[in-house]
């Protein structure tokens, strides 16, 4: 399968922790930007080849910050120009939404245009914790009711931990509420202090301080245990799903599946190279209009790059990486390198064998970046 990622870099207000590229001028630019997305897709759709498009993902930014009719127009254009597995639409079409945007009418309009999965950035249900991270959209408690009433039966919620001032008891309240809401999917994120964000600048001035590494770790495993008890599968380092409800689009990123990313700052992968669109809305609009392909930068991947990418993505999942996959993709010499590295990490208790595959052990999940650094080839 193939996936299409659509970056909508508009937010009504930026959260203090966010390091992603976005702007707050959706009203004046959204129509021009959607036209640029169509042009971008027309110029680069060839990279999808004849693969059926199984997933579409609207990310941001805040995709729900722009009217649904603009999304509908873009989807119609895309669907008319790609191969769809059932001739009608991809199997999974996700849109990220803000809690403040999920009014019943807007949810209905998203269903009407073919969105069949919503991903909502709750982060925390606690008003004080939301203020700490500058999450200005409040959570009223009615969001899931409206989403369900509109007919959505595939919903993902984001849960953030490691917020300054957050205790295990406060985190437990968030987990309790999330379990009560019973979404099909939950993504968990440790709060990070990205350079040049408002939160980072507050930390620089001593106004706020990150929690300790020990508390980060305790919270991570506490969430994992609570969600497992509630019936969720911990199928990726940061992601949990009810049976059969893994995120299909994101699974493509972790399983070496090609995808086309359109939009300012969007990334793409075709199996041989990775590319990135310019992280500037005005330049993106101007250059796509002129069909100036300078808005895309591309890096051809060496065999070493491909191997390291497999380590950094596939090892995130509970399925791990099989030696046979590495052999088919890169050849026997790389498969031997992988086996030696995986067995060495297994000896340190950081990995475990599952048939022909190796995956991270439980104790390695929270320090996965360090384990992967030990396995990549410099």
Kinemage of the C-alpha trace (Angstrom):
@kinemage 1
@onewidth
@group {chain A} dominant
@subgroup {mainchain}
@vectorlist {calphas} color= white
{ca unk a 1} P 0.000 0.000 0.000
{ca unk a 2} L 0.949 3.660 -0.142
{ca unk a 3} L -0.009 6.606 2.034
{ca unk a 4} L -0.520 10.308 1.486
{ca unk a 5} L 0.301 12.800 4.228
{ca unk a 6} L -1.173 16.312 3.944
{ca unk a 7} L 0.351 18.997 6.142
{ca unk a 8} L -1.981 21.803 7.210
{ca unk a 9} L 0.374 24.238 8.991
{ca unk a 10} L -2.250 26.519 10.504
{ca unk a 11} L -3.174 26.964 14.168
{ca unk a 12} L -5.481 29.447 15.835
{ca unk a 13} L -2.838 29.776 18.551
{ca unk a 14} L 0.480 27.997 19.006
{ca unk a 15} L 0.982 25.835 22.083
{ca unk a 16} L 4.000 26.682 24.223
{ca unk a 17} L 5.710 23.310 23.647
{ca unk a 18} L 5.186 22.983 19.885
{ca unk a 19} L 8.245 22.899 17.637
{ca unk a 20} L 6.422 21.941 14.429
{ca unk a 21} L 6.159 24.407 11.571
{ca unk a 22} L 2.859 26.304 11.632
{ca unk a 23} L 1.388 29.785 11.371
{ca unk a 24} L -1.708 31.484 12.775
{ca unk a 25} L -3.026 33.142 9.592
{ca unk a 26} L -5.282 30.414 8.210
{ca unk a 27} L -8.105 32.775 7.294
{ca unk a 28} L -6.128 34.809 4.775
{ca unk a 29} L -4.131 31.953 3.272
{ca unk a 30} L -6.146 28.737 3.496
{ca unk a 31} L -7.719 28.928 0.013
{ca unk a 32} L -4.390 29.738 -1.682
{ca unk a 33} L -2.682 27.042 0.340
{ca unk a 34} L -5.203 24.372 -0.654
{ca unk a 35} L -4.668 25.331 -4.310
{ca unk a 36} L -0.933 24.929 -3.762
{ca unk a 37} L -1.505 21.473 -2.252
{ca unk a 38} L -3.304 20.414 -5.440
{ca unk a 39} L -0.444 21.714 -7.576
{ca unk a 40} L 2.116 19.973 -5.367
{ca unk a 41} L 0.221 16.700 -5.669
{ca unk a 42} L -0.064 17.051 -9.443
{ca unk a 43} L 3.684 17.662 -9.750
{ca unk a 44} L 4.761 14.729 -7.565
{ca unk a 45} L 2.026 12.099 -7.631
{ca unk a 46} L 4.205 9.973 -9.904
{ca unk a 47} L 6.288 8.864 -6.929
{ca unk a 48} L 3.318 6.756 -5.791
{ca unk a 49} L 3.616 4.659 -8.952
{ca unk a 50} L 0.839 2.124 -9.314
{ca unk a 51} L 0.586 1.338 -5.599
{ca unk a 52} L -2.955 1.572 -4.256
{ca unk a 53} L -3.419 4.440 -1.822
{ca unk a 54} L -4.612 2.820 1.389
{ca unk a 55} L -4.333 5.745 3.816
{ca unk a 56} L -4.576 9.537 3.885
{ca unk a 57} L -3.573 11.587 6.909
{ca unk a 58} L -4.274 15.298 7.528
{ca unk a 59} L -1.710 16.501 10.071
{ca unk a 60} L -0.522 19.847 11.295
{ca unk a 61} L -0.678 22.345 12.694
{ca unk a 62} L -4.375 22.012 13.179
{ca unk a 63} L -6.214 20.699 10.111
{ca unk a 64} L -9.553 21.397 11.776
{ca unk a 65} L -8.680 25.107 11.760
{ca unk a 66} L -9.840 25.361 8.137
{ca unk a 67} L -13.323 24.698 6.695
{ca unk a 68} L -14.245 21.127 5.785
{ca unk a 69} L -15.283 22.116 2.250
{ca unk a 70} L -11.651 22.923 1.434
{ca unk a 71} L -10.608 19.477 2.654
{ca unk a 72} L -13.402 17.942 0.573
{ca unk a 73} L -12.232 19.711 -2.577
{ca unk a 74} L -8.676 18.483 -2.065
{ca unk a 75} L -9.760 14.898 -1.379
{ca unk a 76} L -11.903 14.807 -4.527
{ca unk a 77} L -8.937 16.017 -6.557
{ca unk a 78} L -6.593 13.417 -5.058
{ca unk a 79} L -9.048 10.528 -5.409
{ca unk a 80} L -9.555 11.347 -9.082
{ca unk a 81} L -5.826 11.024 -9.697
{ca unk a 82} L -4.686 7.938 -7.765
{ca unk a 83} L -5.401 4.217 -7.732
{ca unk a 84} L -7.788 3.380 -4.895
{ca unk a 85} L -8.101 -0.211 -3.682
{ca unk a 86} L -11.909 -0.279 -3.763
{ca unk a 87} L -12.367 2.391 -6.410
{ca unk a 88} L -13.980 4.800 -3.962
{ca unk a 89} L -11.710 5.877 -1.123
{ca unk a 90} L -8.738 4.746 0.982
{ca unk a 91} L -9.422 2.443 3.895
{ca unk a 92} L -8.243 4.920 6.535
{ca unk a 93} L -8.591 8.699 6.244
{ca unk a 94} L -7.441 10.478 9.413
{ca unk a 95} L -7.706 14.096 10.448
{ca unk a 96} L -6.090 15.670 13.488
{ca unk a 97} L -8.566 17.868 15.366
{ca unk a 98} L -8.451 20.281 18.250
{ca unk a 99} L -10.891 19.711 21.144
{ca unk a 100} L -12.292 23.207 20.613
{ca unk a 101} L -13.220 22.393 17.006
{ca unk a 102} L -15.295 19.259 17.498
{ca unk a 103} L -18.731 20.820 17.412
{ca unk a 104} L -21.391 18.399 16.187
{ca unk a 105} L -21.900 20.210 12.869
{ca unk a 106} L -18.195 20.161 12.061
{ca unk a 107} L -17.912 16.473 12.974
{ca unk a 108} L -20.869 15.713 10.703
{ca unk a 109} L -19.225 17.610 7.848
{ca unk a 110} L -16.001 15.615 8.256
{ca unk a 111} L -17.924 12.342 8.066
{ca unk a 112} L -19.740 13.603 4.988
{ca unk a 113} L -16.485 14.219 3.094
{ca unk a 114} L -15.089 10.763 3.894
{ca unk a 115} L -12.939 11.296 6.996
{ca unk a 116} L -13.315 8.032 8.939
{ca unk a 117} L -10.773 8.455 11.750
{ca unk a 118} L -10.115 11.383 14.082
{ca unk a 119} L -6.981 12.052 16.140
{ca unk a 120} L -7.599 14.571 18.918
{ca unk a 121} L -4.858 16.320 20.878
{ca unk a 122} L -6.200 16.207 24.417
{ca unk a 123} L -2.728 16.132 26.094
{ca unk a 124} L -4.285 16.500 29.562
{ca unk a 125} L -7.798 16.853 30.925
{ca unk a 126} L -6.526 18.873 33.892
{ca unk a 127} L -6.946 22.669 33.398
{ca unk a 128} L -3.806 23.495 35.385
{ca unk a 129} L -1.646 21.086 33.381
{ca unk a 130} L -3.041 22.498 30.149
{ca unk a 131} L -2.140 26.015 31.265
{ca unk a 132} L 1.424 24.938 32.036
{ca unk a 133} L 1.956 23.787 28.430
{ca unk a 134} L -0.039 26.646 26.898
{ca unk a 135} L -2.760 24.348 25.569
{ca unk a 136} L -5.448 26.961 25.142
{ca unk a 137} L -8.301 24.809 23.826
{ca unk a 138} L -10.258 23.579 26.830
{ca unk a 139} L -11.681 20.054 27.113
{ca unk a 140} L -15.323 20.281 28.103
{ca unk a 141} L -16.066 16.573 28.456
{ca unk a 142} L -18.544 16.587 25.580
{ca unk a 143} L -16.014 16.104 22.787
{ca unk a 144} L -16.207 12.322 22.556
{ca unk a 145} L -20.004 12.371 22.768
{ca unk a 146} L -20.169 14.674 19.740
{ca unk a 147} L -17.610 12.603 17.845
{ca unk a 148} L -19.505 9.373 18.494
{ca unk a 149} L -22.847 10.996 17.656
{ca unk a 150} L -21.418 11.971 14.264
{ca unk a 151} L -20.700 8.295 13.577
{ca unk a 152} L -16.946 8.042 14.199
{ca unk a 153} L -15.979 4.604 15.490
{ca unk a 154} L -12.214 5.030 15.086
{ca unk a 155} L -10.738 7.706 17.343
{ca unk a 156} L -7.240 8.340 18.665
{ca unk a 157} L -6.474 10.574 21.646
{ca unk a 158} L -3.125 12.110 22.604
{ca unk a 159} L -1.956 11.917 26.220
{ca unk a 160} L 1.061 13.909 27.428
{ca unk a 161} L 3.124 13.116 30.514
{ca unk a 162} L 6.092 14.686 32.244
{ca unk a 163} L 4.418 18.089 32.540
{ca unk a 164} L 6.038 20.238 35.261
{ca unk a 165} L 3.904 19.941 38.368
{ca unk a 166} L 2.284 16.714 37.208
{ca unk a 167} L 2.293 13.880 39.747
{ca unk a 168} L 1.482 10.214 39.306
{ca unk a 169} L -1.862 10.936 41.003
{ca unk a 170} L -2.695 13.694 38.486
{ca unk a 171} L -1.581 11.483 35.623
{ca unk a 172} L -3.830 8.712 36.939
{ca unk a 173} L -6.831 11.033 36.697
{ca unk a 174} L -6.015 11.671 33.028
{ca unk a 175} L -5.635 7.939 32.399
{ca unk a 176} L -8.921 7.199 34.173
{ca unk a 177} L -10.766 9.732 32.025
{ca unk a 178} L -9.140 8.488 28.846
{ca unk a 179} L -10.100 4.903 29.621
{ca unk a 180} L -13.643 6.060 30.397
{ca unk a 181} L -13.804 7.774 26.991
{ca unk a 182} L -12.686 4.436 25.493
{ca unk a 183} L -11.004 5.600 22.266
{ca unk a 184} L -9.827 2.927 19.862
{ca unk a 185} L -6.279 4.298 19.952
{ca unk a 186} L -4.117 6.284 22.382
{ca unk a 187} L -0.805 8.023 21.628
{ca unk a 188} L 1.384 9.033 24.558
{ca unk a 189} L 4.100 11.671 24.499
{ca unk a 190} L 6.690 12.775 27.023
{ca unk a 191} L 6.761 16.561 27.116
{ca unk a 192} L 9.968 17.787 25.489
{ca unk a 193} L 11.480 21.249 25.592
{ca unk a 194} L 12.105 22.037 21.920
{ca unk a 195} L 14.604 24.803 21.245
{ca unk a 196} L 13.128 28.279 20.659
{ca unk a 197} L 9.631 27.289 21.800
{ca unk a 198} L 7.905 29.338 24.505
{ca unk a 199} L 8.347 26.465 26.947
{ca unk a 200} L 12.079 26.214 26.192
{ca unk a 201} L 12.505 29.956 26.757
{ca unk a 202} L 10.670 29.695 30.088
{ca unk a 203} L 13.055 26.919 31.122
{ca unk a 204} L 16.031 29.046 30.045
{ca unk a 205} L 14.821 31.828 32.353
{ca unk a 206} L 14.203 29.420 35.216
{ca unk a 207} L 10.440 29.994 35.216
{ca unk a 208} L 9.747 26.311 34.676
{ca unk a 209} L 11.801 23.122 35.003
{ca unk a 210} L 11.539 19.690 33.338
{ca unk a 211} L 10.630 16.775 35.555
{ca unk a 212} L 13.391 14.337 36.493
{ca unk a 213} L 14.364 11.453 34.218
{ca unk a 214} L 13.284 9.084 36.982
{ca unk a 215} L 9.765 10.541 37.050
{ca unk a 216} L 9.549 10.513 33.234
{ca unk a 217} L 10.397 6.807 33.278
{ca unk a 218} L 8.001 6.014 36.127
{ca unk a 219} L 5.170 7.791 34.321
{ca unk a 220} L 5.885 6.037 31.031
{ca unk a 221} L 5.722 2.546 32.477
{ca unk a 222} L 2.758 3.475 34.661
{ca unk a 223} L 0.788 4.507 31.560
{ca unk a 224} L 1.826 1.326 29.750
{ca unk a 225} L 0.672 -0.878 32.624
{ca unk a 226} L -2.626 0.952 33.112
{ca unk a 227} L -3.523 0.827 29.425
{ca unk a 228} L -2.549 -2.830 29.134
{ca unk a 229} L -4.886 -3.615 32.034
{ca unk a 230} L -7.624 -1.728 30.162
{ca unk a 231} L -7.209 -3.943 27.078
{ca unk a 232} L -4.908 -1.817 24.929
{ca unk a 233} L -2.049 -3.374 22.970
{ca unk a 234} L 1.285 -1.572 23.360
{ca unk a 235} L 2.255 -2.018 19.723
{ca unk a 236} L 4.716 0.868 19.305
{ca unk a 237} L 6.893 2.803 21.739
{ca unk a 238} L 4.360 5.643 22.086
{ca unk a 239} L 1.171 4.025 20.801
{ca unk a 240} L -1.562 1.796 22.186
{ca unk a 241} L -4.574 0.312 20.404
{ca unk a 242} L -7.583 -1.848 21.045
{ca unk a 243} L -7.396 -5.157 19.129
{ca unk a 244} L -7.447 -4.546 15.374
{ca unk a 245} L -7.223 -0.751 15.748
{ca unk a 246} L -3.573 0.018 15.132
{ca unk a 247} L -2.971 3.244 13.189
{ca unk a 248} L -2.580 2.012 9.620
{ca unk a 249} L -1.088 5.216 8.236
{ca unk a 250} L 1.528 5.608 10.953
{ca unk a 251} L 2.342 1.910 10.662
{ca unk a 252} L 3.518 2.705 7.154
{ca unk a 253} L 6.208 4.994 8.565
{ca unk a 254} L 7.429 2.206 10.841
{ca unk a 255} L 7.300 -0.572 8.240
{ca unk a 256} L 9.190 0.807 5.250
{ca unk a 257} L 6.077 1.656 3.214
{ca unk a 258} L 6.318 4.532 0.676
{ca unk a 259} L 4.304 7.683 1.248
{ca unk a 260} L 3.907 11.064 -0.404
{ca unk a 261} L 3.856 14.113 1.838
{ca unk a 262} L 2.407 17.309 0.406
{ca unk a 263} L 2.430 20.723 2.027
{ca unk a 264} L 4.951 23.110 3.533
{ca unk a 265} L 7.454 21.163 5.691
{ca unk a 266} L 5.962 17.785 4.644
{ca unk a 267} L 8.242 14.752 4.214
{ca unk a 268} L 8.055 11.918 1.651
{ca unk a 269} L 9.683 8.507 1.208
{ca unk a 270} L 9.737 6.281 -1.894
{ca unk a 271} L 12.006 3.462 -0.732
{ca unk a 272} L 15.116 4.936 -2.345
{ca unk a 273} L 15.084 8.557 -1.195
{ca unk a 274} L 13.569 10.942 1.319
{ca unk a 275} L 12.388 14.427 0.466
{ca unk a 276} L 11.151 17.491 2.301
{ca unk a 277} L 9.105 20.480 1.185
{ca unk a 278} L 10.231 23.981 2.101
{ca unk a 279} L 9.089 25.003 5.596
{ca unk a 280} L 7.658 28.337 4.478
{ca unk a 281} L 4.021 28.733 3.473
{ca unk a 282} L 4.515 31.815 1.294
{ca unk a 283} L 7.438 30.293 -0.602
{ca unk a 284} L 5.591 27.000 -0.942
{ca unk a 285} L 2.563 28.710 -2.500
{ca unk a 286} L 4.665 30.851 -4.843
{ca unk a 287} L 6.964 28.049 -6.006
{ca unk a 288} L 4.245 25.461 -6.622
{ca unk a 289} L 2.307 28.015 -8.643
{ca unk a 290} L 5.350 28.528 -10.886
{ca unk a 291} L 6.082 24.770 -10.913
{ca unk a 292} L 9.502 25.603 -9.489
{ca unk a 293} L 10.570 22.248 -8.035
{ca unk a 294} L 13.082 23.997 -5.826
{ca unk a 295} L 10.510 23.793 -3.058
{ca unk a 296} L 11.454 20.114 -2.619
{ca unk a 297} L 14.852 18.930 -1.382
{ca unk a 298} L 15.680 15.251 -1.900
{ca unk a 299} L 18.277 12.973 -0.320
{ca unk a 300} L 19.187 9.743 -2.076
{ca unk a 301} L 19.641 6.981 0.482
{ca unk a 302} L 22.713 4.781 0.603
{ca unk a 303} L 22.479 1.174 1.804
{ca unk a 304} L 23.802 2.322 5.164
{ca unk a 305} L 21.110 5.022 5.329
{ca unk a 306} L 18.418 2.451 4.550
{ca unk a 307} L 19.736 0.098 7.222
{ca unk a 308} L 19.880 2.857 9.837
{ca unk a 309} L 16.374 3.988 8.897
{ca unk a 310} L 15.090 0.449 9.510
{ca unk a 311} L 16.707 0.450 12.945
{ca unk a 312} L 15.233 3.855 13.808
{ca unk a 313} L 11.688 3.093 12.623
{ca unk a 314} L 10.898 -0.623 12.598
{ca unk a 315} L 12.507 -1.199 15.968
{ca unk a 316} L 9.915 1.135 17.472
{ca unk a 317} L 7.229 -1.521 17.019
{ca unk a 318} L 6.352 -4.577 19.070
{ca unk a 319} L 6.824 -6.634 15.882
{ca unk a 320} L 10.478 -5.621 15.730
{ca unk a 321} L 12.747 -6.406 12.780
{ca unk a 322} L 13.380 -9.787 11.240
{ca unk a 323} L 16.744 -10.832 9.895
{ca unk a 324} L 14.995 -12.097 6.770
{ca unk a 325} L 13.538 -8.630 6.093
{ca unk a 326} L 16.999 -7.067 6.236
{ca unk a 327} L 18.329 -9.813 3.950
{ca unk a 328} L 15.589 -9.235 1.349
{ca unk a 329} L 15.956 -5.472 1.463
{ca unk a 330} L 19.709 -5.028 1.705
{ca unk a 331} L 21.431 -8.399 1.302
{ca unk a 332} L 23.218 -10.981 3.418
{ca unk a 333} L 26.043 -8.794 4.698
{ca unk a 334} L 23.625 -6.324 6.259
{ca unk a 335} L 21.557 -9.171 7.691
{ca unk a 336} L 24.691 -10.460 9.432
{ca unk a 337} L 25.467 -6.994 10.800
{ca unk a 338} L 21.929 -6.788 12.138
{ca unk a 339} L 22.079 -10.260 13.728
{ca unk a 340} L 25.375 -9.548 15.468
{ca unk a 341} L 24.115 -6.202 16.765
{ca unk a 342} L 20.749 -7.592 17.891
{ca unk a 343} L 22.367 -10.518 19.695
{ca unk a 344} L 24.789 -8.169 21.445
{ca unk a 345} L 21.918 -5.986 22.671
{ca unk a 346} L 19.974 -9.092 23.688
{ca unk a 347} L 22.915 -10.098 25.836
{ca unk a 348} L 22.584 -6.757 27.610
{ca unk a 349} L 18.888 -7.347 28.194
{ca unk a 350} L 17.850 -4.609 25.780
{ca unk a 351} L 16.304 -6.806 23.124
{ca unk a 352} L 14.418 -10.088 22.949
{ca unk a 353} L 14.008 -12.626 20.199
{ca unk a 354} L 10.580 -13.470 18.818
{ca unk a 355} L 10.890 -16.107 16.080
{ca unk a 356} L 13.058 -14.626 13.324
{ca unk a 357} L 12.583 -11.113 14.691
{ca unk a 358} L 14.199 -9.050 17.423
{ca unk a 359} L 12.336 -6.380 19.350
{ca unk a 360} L 13.058 -4.053 22.226
{ca unk a 361} L 12.675 -5.514 25.699
{ca unk a 362} L 10.346 -3.788 28.124
{ca unk a 363} L 13.178 -2.122 30.031
{ca unk a 364} L 14.601 -0.726 26.772
{ca unk a 365} L 11.391 0.983 25.649
{ca unk a 366} L 11.971 4.215 27.549
{ca unk a 367} L 15.642 4.398 26.510
{ca unk a 368} L 15.029 3.241 22.944
{ca unk a 369} L 16.974 6.117 21.396
{ca unk a 370} L 20.121 5.042 23.245
{ca unk a 371} L 19.641 1.412 22.161
{ca unk a 372} L 19.171 2.435 18.532
{ca unk a 373} L 22.287 4.609 18.637
{ca unk a 374} L 24.220 1.487 19.655
{ca unk a 375} L 22.845 -0.419 16.647
{ca unk a 376} L 23.155 2.040 13.779
{ca unk a 377} L 26.181 1.930 11.513
{ca unk a 378} L 28.219 5.141 11.431
